Every structure is written in C-alpha cells, then in structure tokens.
Amino acid sequence: MIFPPSDFVAVTIPAEGGRGCGAEHRRPDGPDGRPVQPWALSCPGGCEAWLLAHDDRWVQQPEDIRETFDEVRARERFELRGTRDRDALVALALARMAGVSQAEIPASIAKALSGLPAHVPGVVVCGSGHDNRPGSRFCSSCGEQLGRPAAAAAIGA
C-alpha cells in the first residue's frame, strides 16, 4: 500500500514497458460522499513500485503524507491563532493573579485580550473621544453610553 497527498484524485500508470497495470486508480468516496482520507493505493500490477520510484509525493506510511499548499497555510493559521490565544490567556491569568483590574490593563494588551486582530478596528470611542473596550456599554472614563465603533465614529464625524 502507498499513499498520496490529499489533493490526488486518480492516477494511471501505463502498462507499456512493465511500468504499471494500465488501469485508472481513483480515490474512493466514503459513506458521507466525501473522498476517503488517507487514500491507500494497493495495486498488484506494479503501479505501487513505479510510483514510489518515480514520484516522491507517494509514500509508504500515512504519517509521511505531504501536506498540500492549502493544508500548510491552514495549519500555520491555526497554530498562529493558538499561539495568540494562549498568550492572551496567560496575560489575563497573570493580570488576575496580580490583582490588576480590567480598567488597569494597558490598551495594547487589552486589544490583544479582546481577540481582535490589530488591524481590525474595534476600539469604541465615546463622544468625548475616550477609548473603550469592544462590547462596553458605557465609557470607562466619563460614563457616557456607548454604541458606535471607532471606525463608524470617524466616518460619521
């Protein structure tokens, strides 16, 4: 048995020259109608040996299957989000252990703890121009009722 990356759908190795069996080998669909992952190709007609010798994308162990470009990008984004979430959680836990109140957390850390990426506007500004956390109902400085994000306030002004 040999295994290709997840983006392979089918393969045919011509029988000429003893390379393969000449039949098309197609990734089967599972009971849910989606392609089976991983696909284990087993061909007694020589296709396995030819693919292993001539195409380094085919491997003998499922754990050695190469990630596709999209899978690499998705994994990297997932790992980055996990790192950010872990850092935010550690910062929040340390702040709580140190007895730091929500109002005392610096804005740069509060933005990270909010879960919003730095490039996404999310600071809520009151009519007096004070910055507040997203989701706040009242200004932490003057007590004014809030309701507009900073981006909307800037466009409307």
Phi and psi in degrees as a GROMACS rama.xvg file:
@    title "Ramachandran Plot"
@    xaxis  label "Phi"
@    yaxis  label "Psi"
@TYPE xy
-133.231  161.493  ILE-2
-131.679  133.523  PHE-3
-100.434  172.319  PRO-4
-61.3969  165.29  PRO-5
-70.0712  -14.4024  SER-6
-91.4044  3.7269  ASP-7
-82.1246  133.458  PHE-8
-107.685  -41.0415  VAL-9
-156.129  160.113  ALA-10
-149.447  142.685  VAL-11
-132.356  124.056  THR-12
-107.541  116.464  ILE-13
-57.6851  147.455  PRO-14
-78.5285  -18.9804  ALA-15
-57.5836  135.889  GLU-16
73.2609  15.0024  GLY-17
70.2747  21.6031  GLY-18
-73.4335  -41.8368  ARG-19
-159.14  -162.657  GLY-20
-92.8614  -15.6035  CYS-21
85.4366  -6.7578  GLY-22
-89.7984  151.881  ALA-23
-79.1144  131.677  GLU-24
-107.743  120.39  HIS-25
-118.1  139.291  ARG-26
-61.6064  125.463  ARG-27
-76.3486  159.985  PRO-28
-93.8976  145.168  ASP-29
-82.6423  -177.736  GLY-30
-62.7754  -22.9011  PRO-31
-88.0545  1.14845  ASP-32
86.8279  -3.60035  GLY-33
-94.8922  153.196  ARG-34
-59.54  140.505  PRO-35
-65.7527  136.087  VAL-36
-129.395  127.389  GLN-37
-79.0846  158.922  PRO-38
-91.4141  120.389  TRP-39
-104.172  109.138  ALA-40
-89.7155  127.521  LEU-41
-130.745  115.4  SER-42
-135.472  116.577  CYS-43
-74.5104  -5.97274  PRO-44
-87.4293  11.4152  GLY-45
97.9136  -4.19745  GLY-46
-61.7025  -41.0297  CYS-47
-58.6622  -50.729  GLU-48
-62.263  -40.7944  ALA-49
-66.2459  -44.1813  TRP-50
-63.3303  -43.2963  LEU-51
-62.5463  -36.3475  LEU-52
-79.5746  -26.2297  ALA-53
-118.673  -7.63722  HIS-54
-140.083  105.541  ASP-55
-72.8094  1.01336  ASP-56
-80.7071  -17.4514  ARG-57
-90.5574  135.254  TRP-58
-131.308  165.66  VAL-59
-93.7096  -16.9757  GLN-60
-122.119  137.008  GLN-61
-57.712  -33.2529  PRO-62
-70.5309  -12.7983  GLU-63
-95.4015  1.70155  ASP-64
-61.9122  130.05  ILE-65
-74.5842  145.067  ARG-66
-77.1588  145.614  GLU-67
-77.584  168.846  THR-68
-56.3104  -46.0179  PHE-69
-63.8415  -37.9754  ASP-70
-66.881  -37.4732  GLU-71
-63.1295  -47.462  VAL-72
-61.0584  -44.4985  ARG-73
-63.3454  -43.908  ALA-74
-62.5911  -43.8778  ARG-75
-62.8711  -42.0578  GLU-76
-64.7034  -41.4174  ARG-77
-62.6959  -44.593  PHE-78
-64.8184  -39.1123  GLU-79
-65.3544  -44.1237  LEU-80
-61.1479  -41.2844  ARG-81
-62.5188  -40.6897  GLY-82
-63.742  -45.7063  THR-83
-62.7649  -44.8753  ARG-84
-62.8894  -41.5992  ASP-85
-62.9252  -45.6258  ARG-86
-62.0307  -41.2693  ASP-87
-65.13  -40.7006  ALA-88
-65.5856  -41.8326  LEU-89
-64.3481  -43.628  VAL-90
-62.3106  -42.9408  ALA-91
-65.6246  -42.6835  LEU-92
-63.0052  -43.1597  ALA-93
-64.1502  -40.3115  LEU-94
-62.4659  -42.8727  ALA-95
-66.3831  -41.3432  ARG-96
-64.3019  -32.9086  MET-97
-82.912  -5.20139  ALA-98
79.5944  19.6971  GLY-99
-79.8881  127.908  VAL-100
-79.7359  164.992  SER-101
-57.4771  -38.5251  GLN-102
-68.5139  -23.8785  ALA-103
-87.3006  -9.61847  GLU-104
-72.0516  127.355  ILE-105
-57.5467  149.033  PRO-106
-57.5402  -38.1162  ALA-107
-64.724  -36.2966  SER-108
-79.3419  -37.2151  ILE-109
-60.7528  -38.2338  ALA-110
-61.6264  -44.1504  LYS-111
-65.1916  -39.4735  ALA-112
-69.6856  -23.1858  LEU-113
-68.7844  -20.2728  SER-114
89.0869  -5.54507  GLY-115
-84.2991  137.75  LEU-116
-62.2555  153.014  PRO-117
-59.6396  -31.4514  ALA-118
-84.0373  -3.19475  HIS-119
-98.4109  121.164  VAL-120
-62.4021  138.911  PRO-121
-158.713  -3.69258  GLY-122
-75.5347  129.047  VAL-123
-93.3519  128.105  VAL-124
-110.986  133.777  VAL-125
-83.833  176.16  CYS-126
-62.0011  -23.5202  GLY-127
-89.0683  -2.42021  SER-128
91.6929  10.652  GLY-129
-79.9042  137.342  HIS-130
-81.7048  140.819  ASP-131
-137.854  163.162  ASN-132
-70.0153  148.448  ARG-133
-59.4762  140.247  PRO-134
90.0219  -6.99041  GLY-135
-69.3346  143.073  SER-136
-96.3245  -28.0451  ARG-137
-133.122  150.227  PHE-138
-64.94  134.476  CYS-139
-75.4962  -13.4481  SER-140
-97.6653  -47.7013  SER-141
-115.722  -9.94069  CYS-142
85.5407  2.31443  GLY-143
-64.2058  144.778  GLU-144
-68.9014  137.146  GLN-145
-105.87  162.639  LEU-146
-174.658  -8.67081  GLY-147
-118.934  134.15  ARG-148
-69.9112  161.276  PRO-149
-57.164  -40.9786  ALA-150
-63.3705  -41.9349  ALA-151
-68.0107  -37.51  ALA-152
-64.3852  -39.7077  ALA-153
-69.494  -36.7243  ALA-154
-71.3614  -41.0522  ILE-155
-72.731  -22.009  GLY-156
